[in-house]
Each structure stands twice: as C-alpha cells, then as structure tokens.
Amino acid sequence: MSSLSYSQLRSANEARVSEEARQELQTRNILLLMMHHLQEEGYTESARCLERESGLSLNRYQICDNIDLPTILQEFEAYYRIKFNRQPKISKKAISQSSSQEDHSQNKYRRTTRVTQHLPRIVQDAYEAVANGNIPGPIPQNPRPSANTLPRPFKSANRPNPQEQQTHGVDIGLTAMQVNYPPAQQQQQAFHCVKGKQIVNVRDILTNAIGDGDPSRGGPITNVNSEDRLLKPAGGISGYSSDMKELAAVISRDIHLQNPDVRWDDIVGLDTPKQLIKEAVVYPIKYPELFRGILSPWKGLLLFGPPGTGKTMLAKAVATECRTTFFNISASSIVSKWRGDSEKLVRVLFELARFHAPSTIFLDELESIMSQRGSSGGVSEHEGSRRMKTELLIQMDGLAKSEDLVFVLAASNLPWELDRAMLRRLEKRIMVGLPNEEAREAMLRQFLPPEIVPPPVLIRSELDYKQLARQMEGYSGSDLKLVSKEAVMMRLRKVFDQLEELTEEDSHRGWQQLSIDPVLTSDVERALSRTKPSVHNLTKSYLDWQNEFESV
C-alpha cells in the first residue's frame, strides 16, 4: 500500500464534506416543501409539529415561486407517462399493518440492491480509495462498454428505439451529447482503481464537489451555518418510552441552533486551548484516516482559570466553527426535583449526543454539577446528587470505550472543588490564564480602535496601546472590555448635558453640531484607576492547582 499524500487527504475531506452538505441541503428542501404544502392545505398543526422537530421555519426560508409539491408531482407524472407510456402508481391501499411493513422493507431492499448493482457509490468508493492509498490504475484508451454488458433492449441493432416508441415520434426536448474523454495521460492520473473491482474518476468527483461554489451548478456546499443544521427527529431513537421521550425533548431544547458568530481569529491568544480543541473536534471529522487506534481523538477537555478569560468564548467558537451538534448544558438542564429523573436526564443526554454525532457537550460551571462527592462542611450529600454524579461518570467512561464522535468540553472557575474521578475522565486539563502584555495590547486595539464609533456619532481614540497594556497587568479580558467601555462613557457624559439643554429650534441641528472629543490615554488611565481587577487574589490558587493537576 502506498502512503497517503497531503493532497489526497484534503481532497477526500473536501469531497466528503461537500457531499454531506449537499445531502443535507436536499433534505432541508424536502422538509421545507412539505411544510409549505401543509400550510397551504390548512394542516397547520402538522406544519407546527414538523417545524418543531426539524428546527426549520418558513420565517427564515421562503419557497421559490416556481416550485411546490403539486408542481413536482405533475412534472414527475408527465415524465413517467412519456418514458413508460403509463400512469405512475404513487400509493396503494395497505392490506394489513404487518404485511405492509414487511412488503415495504422488502421493496426498499430490492430497490437498494437494484441501484447498487448498476450505480457505484462514487463518493464512498473514492473515499476508500484515498484511505487505502491505492495507486492509479491503467485505463483503456477508449473506455467503452462491450456489447455483452449492454442492457437487453439495446443489443439488437434492428430493434426500434424505445424512446421513439414511447413518444410516438414526438420531440420531447431531450438532446444526446457526446462524451469527450481527456487524453490518456490525464486519465492515468485522474482515475483510481478501487480494490480491483471498478474504476472511479477522482478528478471528476472533486470537480463536481469543489467546483465553482454554486450549489445549483454542482459547486461545493462547505460553509454550513449552525443555524441551518438539520436535527434528526427524536422519533428515530428506538426503545424509548413516553417518559424517556419527554426527557429527550427537555435535553433537545439545549441543542444550540443559533449562530454565536465567534470565530477562532476573534479569540486573542489562547493558542494551546484552541489547538487541543481542534485536535479533539475539528481534525477527527476532517481527517478520520489519521485518528485510529491509539490516536483516537480526545473525549474530554477541561478549561479552568479565572472568570472572564475566554473559556465560554472558546465554547462559542466551537459552536460556530465546528460542524457538530452543540449541547449547551448547565446544572438546570440535568438536575430535577423528581426522584430518579436526574440520572435519566444524564443518560438521555449522552444517548442523544451519540444519536446526533458528531456532537459536543459543553458543561459550563462544572463545579456546580460535579463537586467532590461525600460530606463537606459536616453536611452529608443528598442521595439524588450522588446518583446523578455516578451516572455522569459512567457515561463518560462509556465515551472512552466507544468510537462515537462525542466530545465533552467542560469549563470551571473553581477546579479544586471538582471530583477526582471526573478529573481522570477529562483527559486534557488546560489553564486559561490572564492575558499577557501582547494579548492585552491586541484586545485594546480591538476594543478601542482609532475610530470607535462610525459617523454620524463619530468617536475617535488617540491611545498609546503599549503603555496601557503594561499598566493593565492582572486584568482579565472582560476587565479590559469594562475599562474600555468606561473610558468611552466618560467622553459621552460630557455630551449628555448638552443634549438635554437643546431647545426645539436647535433639535433638528443636534447631530450636526455634536462634537465628541477623542478618547485619550489619560481617559483610559482614569477609568483604570476606577476599575479594579476581579481575580487578583486568586491567581496563586490557580497556579498551585495547575502545577498539581494540569495535563496539556
């Protein structure tokens, strides 16, 4: 077996992502057409149920004017009559429920078998070819099927054309086009032999998958928004009772569908956490060939550190950038007052994560869920809390032993209060500390650029960023944002009195005469003296815990 190249891995990933996105777009269009048809026919309750289960809404999407389900059905019936000279049979009366289901499964199997015999699974075969590292195989100069491989109706040259028989000589607008093959050398490079069974044109696959960027013309659909992500219906989970389905509906409400719009580049610094999160979430999906055996992706990662340093922002970047189902879980999501429901919610959470895989479970404020078990301060822990924690640990163990792409991302401001068993299951424990001088300067340039507020309310800044960054030692990212906001507000406070003193005659000229002085370095220093760092006294505690438990 020859070794894989960088281009093969990247091309296989691009083709796979484009095909998955194309299938998701097709499913979305089908659901939107169904939803539109139900509303047009007056089935409003059914349309609402479909909207709730699919996560789609006709408020965000609009069906084009020239398409709907009746039009599609009419065009299919017309095509079927022209092709087969008979009316298509869309539905039939069911004899009995059991026999109907059996016939449906048999027909589905027969249809699948009939298609797979003549239509190769191009994308999957191309992926296997790249994964197995097969070298290009020889291609004949004129790759044309022999007479023995032709379908039976076309073997005889004297047999009339079936299309002419079915259309009775009428021109239906179908045009035959000649297929132009590339030169032999390009064919030699473009084709790969898959397990010695069939020939797959990888060049054409990638051209169709990563072509001109227009989905309607076969281009790639690689940038799928988190808001556009389709959810699998919870009814697809087998073996659920009505009670478990209600719990699944509760957990499904915590699936994050809104786009936080936080990119990796928006996060200043934090290079190590970003790299490890990409290794655990992004790269295993893009390059699954590299994550096998001992290189299986990380299952759990803990971000600990002072508040306001960017832990939750990293989770928002995961929800924005990564093509995974994002579960935003807090204590209120899995803690119930009813006996036994808390551990059931934990189990349903992980089953839903496997069902929607690849998925990410974000546990914010982990110390509120997984504090140390046992008695603390002379007060015994409640039995329900112990059972919930035990179930969470069991489910985390199940993740480590399975191949499911489910990743647990946890954040904690008080890591020394976490249970030791939970720390073992979180393979990577990274401190998200206070920003250094370089990161503080970059944040100040982002919060207070030369033009803070665009016209007509023009607010500028004239700052010495390096000097201010040196003076802000010990401030977190949220503290820097608060100081920047206070410095700008100090300039605006001088304007409020002028605005209140405007008369009715001058009101129409208010914005034209409004003048706001630029924000100076002295203004930021004055705001800095009024705003103290929020985590100055806890720095040593985080460093001590980091030296004892960190795992990078």
Secondary structure, DSSP 8 states (H G I E B T S, - for coil): -----HHHHHHHHHHHHHHHHHHHHHHHHHHHHHHHHHHHHT-HHHHHHHHHHH---TTT----TT--HHHHHHHHHHHHHHHHSS--------S-HHHHHHHHHHHHHHHHHHHHHHS--HHHHHHHHHHHT-------SS----GGGS-GGGS-SSS--HHHHHHTT---S----------HHHHHHHEEEETTTEEEEHHHHHHHHSSSS-GGGT-------GGG-----GGGSTT--HHHHHHHHHHHTTB--S-----GGGS-S-HHHHHHHIIIIIHHHH-GGG--GGG----EEEEESSTTSSHHHHHHHHHHHS-SEEEEE-HHHH--SSTTHHHHHHHHHHHHHHHT-SEEEEESSGGGTSB-SS-BTTB---HHHHHHHHHHHHHHHHHHHS---EEEEEEES-GGGB-HHHHHHS-EEEE-----HHHHHHHHHHHS-SEEE-TTS-EEEE--HHHHHHHTTT--HHHHHHHHHHHHHHHHHHHHHHHHT--HHHHTTHHHH-----EEHHHHHHHHHH---SSGGGHHHHHHHHHHH-B-
